[in-house]
Amino acid sequence: MPGAAHVVTEYKDLLTRTESLVREFQPALSAGVVIMTVTGCRRELMRTGVRRGLATAAEAMARARLRTRLA
């Protein structure tokens, strides 16, 4: 998938995954905490050069951080 179309697809995928994480961690963590964690993970991954599979990687990283936060 070329350029902008790929970026839009990844963004939509990440949005869906973020919504899923919000539901998964409710009510233990607020939606704001979950969203900020996913956003931070996405930003960190993009800085390291991850582009393909960004949504999947951000979800996995965020899930690990959120679980750690609950422990």
Secondary structure, 3 states (H helix, E strand, C coil): CCHHHHHHHHHHHHHHHHHHHHHHHCCCCCHHHHHHHHHHHHHHHHHCCCCCCHHHHHHHHHHHHHHHHHC
